[in-house]
């Protein structure tokens, strides 16, 4: 219980629910952080080494992300202990058991995250209706298929470059985490003229200063292979991705991959955070002092949850994409302008923006409930 109270403040969390169903091997945690703006939306993350603390931090990031994006939703998150590469039959059992265990928690809307996808959401929909990012076949807008988060990241890059001394044309990009978000970001950015020179997944890193073929890398990943199987590049260890020289570095994997012990290895001019909480606070401060612009996670990677919220409220795919573009561009500009004019870190400017919106929503609630 101390672990929960260590992270509690005036914003939340509202609920921390531990789920354990030994008969199917399900062990999970749901954190509903704050619902002043509406029911919480946040993805289901599956990994072998997730923690309750990580879940609470991610849920708060979702509170800020949804608030900054102006969505009528609060923040929440689920983590499941397990191998995301487990057989589909076993994962289906876990998803259905999870949905039934949390059937009565109406303040949470299920969504996908690292280790889960649209198919998982379809299984959940068969059990409960509070779910987004569904396959097209059941009326959803598949986030991964259209690359909603990566689409938003590409627009964030365009806005951020207005404060940099280089253009997108020919800009060298490195993506740490070549999953659904990383692949989409690489695709959209290279279509705008950037060059992907490095990419990493859980098995290792591939590097070619002359450029990597995004389509070929995507094909490898979809076939179940690592990026290190790409023939026209140098295969390196997984952590080598941090030191590859580039203009734009995009983390799109796990939390805290860049910290005070390795941030000095980062050789880039712009960081756009595709993952949630990928940098420690200290690492962001060090980058800021070095003059490296760093767009924080809940501003940069909001495309996915914006799309999910639009689906939840019955919008079309085209309307969702236009809303992603409008919201992420506006919020990126607001945060970077505030950071520059006030002399503060972009993250502090982003937190200030989101917190004001959450606290205003809380002021309308009876007894100022979370």
Steps between C-alpha positions, in 0.01 A plus 500: 500500500790737563593472133161644405512784749849596388352597164169647619437873478213744454427366150486129580506210459132436549530121494775240495362152435711184509364212295609142562338201334735206561290253303602671174827658614368857502678757714429865424452847645254769396563859605220751447682823565252786450153513343408865548481545122322169439562124503867413479658370180837327513653198338569147623876443516638146515857422601683264731646775716218752545434641848222675688720809517540501122124464460437798728750717314351401165145569624603851606661553161163407347320748724729774372488375142121496483474836674759665277321365194170644620329161513198427723692222671721441799807282528536134578726205423519123532816293521502122463790280603574276202691439179341709223620237252297222661274289275183675392278243667655570840489876452132478408424319826682771697321784318158348557578427865624855548185648345275293723701581812460873432151488354355722774769773483307738277754780553747322271489449122721220367757585231816340356859577591835326475442125477130524408324591177169531315438126515533512878245781507258292291519221760430753773204644307348153492496518881437872574416803284739756652781458250665699220748442214298212363553329163312646205288184482329593826469870427827628644785722389809276528768723652797287400380439146462870421801596715310759703774568753775509239287730284476741792874476568578604144298819547667567834837479324389755241394748768811440712728559201382862496722541807793303355769592246434217255221377273320171466651441156800276553468505880650184653252311719560226756209303646545311827225238505395394149151385599169639380574858608864503391426350159221748430711796608785385275263456207335840531829683556681336209203582277565864594866474396679381816747211494479213750859416599442287810232279652487269799276232644532266797759287317740771383571803283553547127697799371577634155605867468390491135147404596281200580205378292196548725282271289756219518543541876124498548476179299761337721313596816167382365663167416611465861867589448724758666620816328849350536409258219505791256783430255610852402614635836721439799343290775576634850385422851168636620636788707726623218198681356553776756837600357422507126556856368178650367287812478177355640488226765167332568458270802206269439540217750528466878517756784826652624719380212699824518623607843787687666740209442462484121354833385846637416524235227200647320624681187197681360343843462132418553324238710132425439371252754289229341502282814348584836746625766806389296740750665565572863454858619874535554575388143260758359664773707845402373379509139336839554826640635680368191252676271326182381128558450293224662124480435345308793303181464145600582517787251687316224333158501138601555392391153400153613275603785347782296407244236368263767283771656365601160406137431333473843280796412411373152728706275631385163861411426553811287359722775729330753811560289412865448441545872835338580676739266321806638541415868862381505620791288324756716610347831860457385512865400345611830743296708812600309403866499437492877829319556690761303329808641511383863843338486371164627528142378243397238380233745429760767309708247303190397422400859386855579267496199349160584474561873307824449247316286462212746463730800240710317300183426535391863361833618164414340470169682296449814741498797782545243510125449781347296 
